[in-house]
């Protein structure tokens, strides 16, 4: 049987970070045969979801996010049109716990605006969180830059090529 280290440095390398350090249930006084489970504990899963929700709520509250009404005013259209664009993948709209979308206002910059529908099609999704995650995640293939930054620096075609690899 292989020994697995649970030190903080190795845990962060597994991609589960805090999950490896999550509290484990206490064992009962009865002797029970232990089976290593390939699954994450219920408590660790709940912790992951609560952290995910908090991170999403923080992102929705960020200064670069606007309501659909504000986005419509910004580009001179209606909220109905913005909602239609979100559904088609023409515009990134982030779902929230209440009605409506939050919209990253930077996507209306000319360098990004023309690329959003192409990215949506190439990645095979219109889901706002997936599109935002792609655009805001640093990638090794971009020397640690985010696709959004690479686009702003004039590397739209390179980003689309990377998106094509991701989408497959």
Secondary structure in CASP SS format (residue, H / E / C, confidence):
PFRMAT SS
TARGET T0000
AUTHOR 0000-0000-0000
METHOD secondary structure of the structure
MODEL  1
X C 1.00
X C 1.00
X C 1.00
X C 1.00
X C 1.00
X C 1.00
X C 1.00
X H 1.00
X H 1.00
X H 1.00
X H 1.00
X H 1.00
X H 1.00
X H 1.00
X C 1.00
X C 1.00
X H 1.00
X H 1.00
X H 1.00
X C 1.00
X C 1.00
X C 1.00
X C 1.00
X C 1.00
X C 1.00
X C 1.00
X C 1.00
X C 1.00
X C 1.00
X C 1.00
X C 1.00
X C 1.00
X C 1.00
X C 1.00
X C 1.00
X C 1.00
X C 1.00
X C 1.00
X C 1.00
X C 1.00
X C 1.00
X H 1.00
X H 1.00
X H 1.00
X H 1.00
X H 1.00
X H 1.00
X H 1.00
X H 1.00
X H 1.00
X H 1.00
X H 1.00
X H 1.00
X H 1.00
X H 1.00
X H 1.00
X H 1.00
X H 1.00
X H 1.00
X H 1.00
X C 1.00
X C 1.00
X C 1.00
X C 1.00
X E 1.00
X E 1.00
X E 1.00
X H 1.00
X H 1.00
X H 1.00
X H 1.00
X H 1.00
X H 1.00
X H 1.00
X H 1.00
X C 1.00
X C 1.00
X C 1.00
X H 1.00
X H 1.00
X H 1.00
X H 1.00
X H 1.00
X H 1.00
X H 1.00
X H 1.00
X H 1.00
X H 1.00
X C 1.00
X C 1.00
X C 1.00
X C 1.00
X E 1.00
X E 1.00
X E 1.00
X C 1.00
X C 1.00
X C 1.00
X C 1.00
X C 1.00
X E 1.00
X E 1.00
X E 1.00
X E 1.00
X H 1.00
X H 1.00
X H 1.00
X H 1.00
X C 1.00
X H 1.00
X H 1.00
X H 1.00
X H 1.00
X H 1.00
X H 1.00
X H 1.00
X H 1.00
X H 1.00
X H 1.00
X H 1.00
X H 1.00
X H 1.00
X H 1.00
X C 1.00
X C 1.00
X C 1.00
X C 1.00
X H 1.00
X H 1.00
X H 1.00
X H 1.00
X H 1.00
X H 1.00
X H 1.00
X H 1.00
X H 1.00
X C 1.00
X E 1.00
X C 1.00
X H 1.00
X H 1.00
X H 1.00
X C 1.00
X C 1.00
X C 1.00
X E 1.00
X H 1.00
X H 1.00
X H 1.00
X H 1.00
X H 1.00
X H 1.00
X C 1.00
X C 1.00
X C 1.00
X H 1.00
X H 1.00
X H 1.00
X H 1.00
X H 1.00
X H 1.00
X H 1.00
X H 1.00
X H 1.00
X H 1.00
X H 1.00
X H 1.00
X C 1.00
END
